[in-house]
Amino acid sequence: GAFALQDQRMAQKVLDQKEYIDSLEITLRKTHINRLNVGIELSQKTSGVHLDLINILKRINDHSFSIARAVVGKL
């Protein structure tokens, strides 16, 4: 990855995608809440797992962004 190779170009790609991934996370949450409000049974049964996965993806994005900033030198 960008950190192991100290690849600034790869790290910059991660930095450039931060806002997109953040907006995707918001969209995933909103669509999940909408499915819950509509009463979709499967969404209700798997809600905890779904929200856990969204939280994990958000944390991965945040950690990747921090690592990329270190590689690019924008700390």
N, CA, C and O atoms as a Tinker XYZ file with bonds, in Angstrom:
   300  protein
     1  N      0.792000   -1.179000    0.000000    73     2
     2  CA     0.000000    0.000000    0.000000    64     1     3
     3  C      0.846000    1.260000    0.000000    63     2     4     5
     4  O      2.075000    1.205000   -0.052000    81     3
     5  N      0.181000    2.370000    0.058000    73     3     6
     6  CA     0.840000    3.676000    0.004000    64     5     7
     7  C      1.827000    3.864000    1.142000    63     6     8     9
     8  O      2.896000    4.443000    0.948000    81     7
     9  N      1.481000    3.379000    2.328000    73     7    10
    10  CA     2.366000    3.565000    3.481000    64     9    11
    11  C      3.627000    2.724000    3.343000    63    10    12    13
    12  O      4.737000    3.233000    3.501000    81    11
    13  N      3.460000    1.442000    3.051000    73    11    14
    14  CA     4.608000    0.535000    2.953000    64    13    15
    15  C      5.564000    0.979000    1.854000    63    14    16    17
    16  O      6.782000    0.883000    2.007000    81    15
    17  N      5.013000    1.462000    0.752000    73    15    18
    18  CA     5.836000    1.889000   -0.377000    64    17    19
    19  C      6.185000    3.375000   -0.322000    63    18    20    21
    20  O      6.988000    3.861000   -1.119000    81    19
    21  N      5.576000    4.092000    0.626000    73    19    22
    22  CA     5.711000    5.549000    0.685000    64    21    23
    23  C      5.365000    6.167000   -0.676000    63    22    24    25
    24  O      6.042000    7.072000   -1.163000    81    23
    25  N      4.300000    5.650000   -1.261000    73    23    26
    26  CA     3.839000    6.063000   -2.586000    64    25    27
    27  C      2.924000    7.281000   -2.440000    63    26    28    29
    28  O      1.757000    7.152000   -2.068000    81    27
    29  N      3.461000    8.447000   -2.733000    73    27    30
    30  CA     2.690000    9.681000   -2.556000    64    29    31
    31  C      1.531000    9.785000   -3.538000    63    30    32    33
    32  O      0.486000   10.343000   -3.204000    81    31
    33  N      1.704000    9.257000   -4.739000    73    31    34
    34  CA     0.616000    9.317000   -5.718000    64    33    35
    35  C     -0.576000    8.478000   -5.257000    63    34    36    37
    36  O     -1.724000    8.910000   -5.366000    81    35
    37  N     -0.302000    7.287000   -4.747000    73    35    38
    38  CA    -1.372000    6.428000   -4.234000    64    37    39
    39  C     -2.033000    7.079000   -3.020000    63    38    40    41
    40  O     -3.256000    7.049000   -2.880000    81    39
    41  N     -1.226000    7.661000   -2.156000    73    39    42
    42  CA    -1.760000    8.333000   -0.970000    64    41    43
    43  C     -2.643000    9.510000   -1.369000    63    42    44    45
    44  O     -3.679000    9.745000   -0.745000    81    43
    45  N     -2.250000   10.240000   -2.386000    73    43    46
    46  CA    -3.047000   11.381000   -2.836000    64    45    47
    47  C     -4.403000   10.922000   -3.355000    63    46    48    49
    48  O     -5.402000   11.618000   -3.171000    81    47
    49  N     -4.452000    9.765000   -3.999000    73    47    50
    50  CA    -5.738000    9.223000   -4.466000    64    49    51
    51  C     -6.674000    8.972000   -3.289000    63    50    52    53
    52  O     -7.874000    9.235000   -3.372000    81    51
    53  N     -6.117000    8.463000   -2.194000    73    51    54
    54  CA    -6.923000    8.240000   -0.986000    64    53    55
    55  C     -7.450000    9.577000   -0.468000    63    54    56    57
    56  O     -8.626000    9.694000   -0.122000    81    55
    57  N     -6.580000   10.580000   -0.416000    73    55    58
    58  CA    -6.997000   11.908000    0.065000    64    57    59
    59  C     -8.099000   12.482000   -0.823000    63    58    60    61
    60  O     -9.059000   13.074000   -0.332000    81    59
    61  N     -7.950000   12.300000   -2.127000    73    59    62
    62  CA    -8.923000   12.851000   -3.074000    64    61    63
    63  C    -10.299000   12.191000   -2.958000    63    62    64    65
    64  O    -11.306000   12.802000   -3.315000    81    63
    65  N    -10.351000   10.968000   -2.469000    73    63    66
    66  CA   -11.619000   10.246000   -2.384000    64    65    67
    67  C    -12.309000   10.376000   -1.031000    63    66    68    69
    68  O    -13.396000    9.828000   -0.849000    81    67
    69  N    -11.717000   11.075000   -0.093000    73    67    70
    70  CA   -12.261000   11.185000    1.269000    64    69    71
    71  C    -13.694000   11.715000    1.274000    63    70    72    73
    72  O    -14.574000   11.119000    1.895000    81    71
    73  N    -13.927000   12.820000    0.591000    73    71    74
    74  CA   -15.273000   13.415000    0.600000    64    73    75
    75  C    -16.298000   12.484000   -0.040000    63    74    76    77
    76  O    -17.428000   12.381000    0.436000    81    75
    77  N    -15.907000   11.809000   -1.113000    73    75    78
    78  CA   -16.821000   10.871000   -1.776000    64    77    79
    79  C    -17.208000    9.743000   -0.825000    63    78    80    81
    80  O    -18.385000    9.396000   -0.721000    81    79
    81  N    -16.231000    9.173000   -0.134000    73    79    82
    82  CA   -16.505000    8.069000    0.789000    64    81    83
    83  C    -17.358000    8.563000    1.958000    63    82    84    85
    84  O    -18.258000    7.857000    2.413000    81    83
    85  N    -17.076000    9.775000    2.444000    73    83    86
    86  CA   -17.897000   10.346000    3.519000    64    85    87
    87  C    -19.353000   10.496000    3.072000    63    86    88    89
    88  O    -20.272000   10.174000    3.825000    81    87
    89  N    -19.558000   10.985000    1.849000    73    87    90
    90  CA   -20.934000   11.159000    1.359000    64    89    91
    91  C    -21.601000    9.803000    1.118000    63    90    92    93
    92  O    -22.808000    9.662000    1.315000    81    91
    93  N    -20.828000    8.816000    0.697000    73    91    94
    94  CA   -21.365000    7.472000    0.522000    64    93    95
    95  C    -21.846000    6.910000    1.855000    63    94    96    97
    96  O    -22.899000    6.276000    1.922000    81    95
    97  N    -21.083000    7.139000    2.901000    73    95    98
    98  CA   -21.475000    6.676000    4.242000    64    97    99
    99  C    -22.811000    7.289000    4.657000    63    98   100   101
   100  O    -23.680000    6.596000    5.187000    81    99
   101  N    -22.971000    8.573000    4.418000    73    99   102
   102  CA   -24.226000    9.257000    4.756000    64   101   103
   103  C    -25.382000    8.672000    3.943000    63   102   104   105
   104  O    -26.467000    8.437000    4.476000    81   103
   105  N    -25.148000    8.440000    2.661000    73   103   106
   106  CA   -26.173000    7.856000    1.796000    64   105   107
   107  C    -26.570000    6.466000    2.270000    63   106   108   109
   108  O    -27.755000    6.133000    2.303000    81   107
   109  N    -25.582000    5.651000    2.638000    73   107   110
   110  CA   -25.876000    4.304000    3.136000    64   109   111
   111  C    -26.736000    4.362000    4.394000    63   110   112   113
   112  O    -27.676000    3.581000    4.545000    81   111
   113  N    -26.413000    5.285000    5.292000    73   111   114
   114  CA   -27.208000    5.428000    6.523000    64   113   115
   115  C    -28.642000    5.859000    6.211000    63   114   116   117
   116  O    -29.599000    5.295000    6.740000    81   115
   117  N    -28.775000    6.863000    5.347000    73   115   118
   118  CA   -30.106000    7.375000    5.015000    64   117   119
   119  C    -30.966000    6.313000    4.341000    63   118   120   121
   120  O    -32.140000    6.159000    4.678000    81   119
   121  N    -30.396000    5.588000    3.404000    73   119   122
   122  CA   -31.193000    4.571000    2.717000    64   121   123
   123  C    -31.569000    3.439000    3.667000    63   122   124   125
   124  O    -32.650000    2.861000    3.555000    81   123
   125  N    -30.683000    3.126000    4.593000    73   123   126
   126  CA   -31.015000    2.092000    5.577000    64   125   127
   127  C    -32.162000    2.562000    6.479000    63   126   128   129
   128  O    -33.105000    1.813000    6.732000    81   127
   129  N    -32.076000    3.796000    6.956000    73   127   130
   130  CA   -33.144000    4.351000    7.803000    64   129   131
   131  C    -34.464000    4.384000    7.031000    63   130   132   133
   132  O    -35.520000    4.083000    7.587000    81   131
   133  N    -34.401000    4.746000    5.758000    73   131   134
   134  CA   -35.620000    4.749000    4.936000    64   133   135
   135  C    -36.233000    3.356000    4.851000    63   134   136   137
   136  O    -37.451000    3.205000    4.947000    81   135
   137  N    -35.389000    2.333000    4.669000    73   135   138
   138  CA   -35.909000    0.962000    4.618000    64   137   139
   139  C    -36.536000    0.570000    5.953000    63   138   140   141
   140  O    -37.554000   -0.123000    5.985000    81   139
   141  N    -35.932000    1.010000    7.047000    73   139   142
   142  CA   -36.514000    0.728000    8.367000    64   141   143
   143  C    -37.865000    1.420000    8.522000    63   142   144   145
   144  O    -38.819000    0.826000    9.024000    81   143
   145  N    -37.941000    2.676000    8.089000    73   143   146
   146  CA   -39.190000    3.437000    8.202000    64   145   147
   147  C    -40.310000    2.832000    7.367000    63   146   148   149
   148  O    -41.478000    2.891000    7.752000    81   147
   149  N    -39.956000    2.254000    6.229000    73   147   150
   150  CA   -40.944000    1.614000    5.362000    64   149   151
   151  C    -41.411000    0.298000    5.978000    63   150   152   153
   152  O    -42.504000   -0.183000    5.681000    81   151
   153  N    -40.580000   -0.271000    6.831000    73   151   154
   154  CA   -40.961000   -1.500000    7.514000    64   153   155
   155  C    -40.474000   -2.771000    6.846000    63   154   156   157
   156  O    -41.064000   -3.836000    7.029000    81   155
   157  N    -39.407000   -2.668000    6.076000    73   155   158
   158  CA   -38.865000   -3.860000    5.419000    64   157   159
   159  C    -38.307000   -4.792000    6.491000    63   158   160   161
   160  O    -37.367000   -4.449000    7.208000    81   159
   161  N    -38.904000   -5.970000    6.583000    73   159   162
   162  CA   -38.596000   -6.897000    7.674000    64   161   163
   163  C    -37.125000   -7.312000    7.697000    63   162   164   165
   164  O    -36.511000   -7.350000    8.763000    81   163
   165  N    -36.563000   -7.618000    6.549000    73   163   166
   166  CA   -35.169000   -8.052000    6.506000    64   165   167
   167  C    -34.233000   -6.945000    6.996000    63   166   168   169
   168  O    -33.254000   -7.217000    7.690000    81   167
   169  N    -34.536000   -5.704000    6.634000    73   167   170
   170  CA   -33.724000   -4.581000    7.112000    64   169   171
   171  C    -33.820000   -4.444000    8.625000    63   170   172   173
   172  O    -32.838000   -4.116000    9.291000    81   171
   173  N    -35.007000   -4.697000    9.162000    73   171   174
   174  CA   -35.178000   -4.629000   10.614000    64   173   175
   175  C    -34.381000   -5.722000   11.310000    63   174   176   177
   176  O    -33.778000   -5.488000   12.358000    81   175
   177  N    -34.379000   -6.912000   10.728000    73   175   178
   178  CA   -33.674000   -8.039000   11.340000    64   177   179
   179  C    -32.156000   -7.880000   11.283000    63   178   180   181
   180  O    -31.444000   -8.364000   12.163000    81   179
   181  N    -31.670000   -7.210000   10.258000    73   179   182
   182  CA   -30.220000   -7.105000   10.061000    64   181   183
   183  C    -29.687000   -5.702000   10.340000    63   182   184   185
   184  O    -28.541000   -5.400000   10.005000    81   183
   185  N    -30.488000   -4.857000   10.937000    73   183   186
   186  CA   -30.115000   -3.459000   11.136000    64   185   187
   187  C    -28.805000   -3.297000   11.901000    63   186   188   189
   188  O    -27.954000   -2.498000   11.511000    81   187
   189  N    -28.642000   -4.043000   12.975000    73   187   190
   190  CA   -27.420000   -3.923000   13.770000    64   189   191
   191  C    -26.179000   -4.248000   12.971000    63   190   192   193
   192  O    -25.173000   -3.544000   13.052000    81   191
   193  N    -26.254000   -5.316000   12.197000    73   191   194
   194  CA   -25.112000   -5.715000   11.368000    64   193   195
   195  C    -24.845000   -4.660000   10.304000    63   194   196   197
   196  O    -23.697000   -4.294000   10.054000    81   195
   197  N    -25.908000   -4.177000    9.685000    73   195   198
   198  CA   -25.775000   -3.175000    8.632000    64   197   199
   199  C    -25.090000   -1.914000    9.172000    63   198   200   201
   200  O    -24.154000   -1.400000    8.560000    81   199
   201  N    -25.555000   -1.429000   10.303000    73   199   202
   202  CA   -24.968000   -0.218000   10.883000    64   201   203
   203  C    -23.543000   -0.460000   11.358000    63   202   204   205
   204  O    -22.695000    0.426000   11.247000    81   203
   205  N    -23.270000   -1.649000   11.885000    73   203   206
   206  CA   -21.894000   -1.987000   12.271000    64   205   207
   207  C    -20.966000   -1.937000   11.063000    63   206   208   209
   208  O    -19.861000   -1.401000   11.149000    81   207
   209  N    -21.408000   -2.490000    9.943000    73   207   210
   210  CA   -20.586000   -2.475000    8.733000    64   209   211
   211  C    -20.333000   -1.054000    8.240000    63   210   212   213
   212  O    -19.220000   -0.728000    7.828000    81   211
   213  N    -21.350000   -0.216000    8.281000    73   211   214
   214  CA   -21.167000    1.180000    7.878000    64   213   215
   215  C    -20.153000    1.855000    8.795000    63   214   216   217
   216  O    -19.284000    2.588000    8.323000    81   215
   217  N    -20.256000    1.617000   10.097000    73   215   218
   218  CA   -19.299000    2.201000   11.045000    64   217   219
   219  C    -17.882000    1.704000   10.795000    63   218   220   221
   220  O    -16.929000    2.479000   10.877000    81   219
   221  N    -17.736000    0.428000   10.493000    73   219   222
   222  CA   -16.413000   -0.132000   10.204000    64   221   223
   223  C    -15.834000    0.498000    8.940000    63   222   224   225
   224  O    -14.659000    0.863000    8.912000    81   223
   225  N    -16.650000    0.627000    7.899000    73   223   226
   226  CA   -16.181000    1.265000    6.670000    64   225   227
   227  C    -15.767000    2.710000    6.917000    63   226   228   229
   228  O    -14.780000    3.181000    6.352000    81   227
   229  N    -16.514000    3.410000    7.757000    73   227   230
   230  CA   -16.157000    4.794000    8.091000    64   229   231
   231  C    -14.810000    4.842000    8.802000    63   230   232   233
   232  O    -13.979000    5.698000    8.497000    81   231
   233  N    -14.591000    3.941000    9.734000    73   231   234
   234  CA   -13.318000    3.910000   10.465000    64   233   235
   235  C    -12.154000    3.578000    9.535000    63   234   236   237
   236  O    -11.079000    4.169000    9.643000    81   235
   237  N    -12.372000    2.628000    8.620000    73   235   238
   238  CA   -11.328000    2.303000    7.642000    64   237   239
   239  C    -10.998000    3.532000    6.809000    63   238   240   241
   240  O     -9.828000    3.832000    6.572000    81   239
   241  N    -12.026000    4.241000    6.368000    73   239   242
   242  CA   -11.817000    5.455000    5.584000    64   241   243
   243  C    -11.039000    6.495000    6.386000    63   242   244   245
   244  O    -10.101000    7.102000    5.869000    81   243
   245  N    -11.418000    6.702000    7.632000    73   243   246
   246  CA   -10.732000    7.692000    8.468000    64   245   247
   247  C     -9.272000    7.311000    8.704000    63   246   248   249
   248  O     -8.387000    8.163000    8.631000    81   247
   249  N     -9.022000    6.036000    8.987000    73   247   250
   250  CA    -7.640000    5.591000    9.210000    64   249   251
   251  C     -6.824000    5.683000    7.918000    63   250   252   253
   252  O     -5.666000    6.099000    7.944000    81   251
   253  N     -7.417000    5.300000    6.805000    73   251   254
   254  CA    -6.723000    5.393000    5.515000    64   253   255
   255  C     -6.357000    6.833000    5.203000    63   254   256   257
   256  O     -5.266000    7.115000    4.706000    81   255
   257  N     -7.275000    7.741000    5.496000    73   255   258
   258  CA    -7.029000    9.161000    5.268000    64   257   259
   259  C     -5.865000    9.647000    6.129000    63   258   260   261
   260  O     -4.999000   10.378000    5.648000    81   259
   261  N     -5.841000    9.248000    7.388000    73   259   262
   262  CA    -4.752000    9.661000    8.286000    64   261   263
   263  C     -3.405000    9.131000    7.807000    63   262   264   265
   264  O     -2.406000    9.849000    7.827000    81   263
   265  N     -3.383000    7.892000    7.384000    73   263   266
   266  CA    -2.140000    7.303000    6.872000    64   265   267
   267  C     -1.704000    8.019000    5.601000    63   266   268   269
   268  O     -0.525000    8.333000    5.434000    81   267
   269  N     -2.649000    8.276000    4.710000    73   267   270
   270  CA    -2.328000    8.963000    3.456000    64   269   271
   271  C     -1.782000   10.360000    3.720000    63   270   272   273
   272  O     -0.847000   10.798000    3.050000    81   271
   273  N     -2.356000   11.058000    4.686000    73   271   274
   274  CA    -1.837000   12.392000    5.039000    64   273   275
   275  C     -0.398000   12.305000    5.513000    63   274   276   277
   276  O      0.418000   13.165000    5.181000    81   275
   277  N     -0.079000   11.282000    6.281000    73   275   278
   278  CA     1.294000   11.111000    6.769000    64   277   279
   279  C      2.248000   10.852000    5.605000    63   278   280   281
   280  O      3.360000   11.379000    5.584000    81   279
   281  N      1.819000   10.049000    4.647000    73   279   282
   282  CA     2.671000    9.733000    3.497000    64   281   283
   283  C      2.904000   10.972000    2.646000    63   282   284   285
   284  O      4.022000   11.220000    2.193000    81   283
   285  N      1.852000   11.746000    2.429000    73   283   286
   286  CA     1.957000   12.943000    1.596000    64   285   287
   287  C      2.644000   14.079000    2.352000    63   286   288   289
   288  O      3.154000   15.022000    1.746000    81   287
   289  N      2.651000   13.980000    3.668000    73   287   290
   290  CA     3.312000   15.006000    4.475000    64   289   291
   291  C      2.415000   16.151000    4.861000    63   290   292   293
   292  O      2.892000   17.267000    5.065000    81   291
   293  N      1.109000   15.900000    4.969000    73   291   294
   294  CA     0.142000   16.954000    5.299000    64   293   295
   295  C     -0.369000   16.820000    6.723000    63   294   296   297
   296  O     -1.549000   17.060000    6.980000    81   295
   297  N      0.489000   16.446000    7.644000    73   295   298
   298  CA     0.043000   16.298000    9.036000    64   297   299
   299  C     -0.062000   17.627000    9.728000    63   298   300
   300  O     -0.423000   17.683000   10.904000    81   299
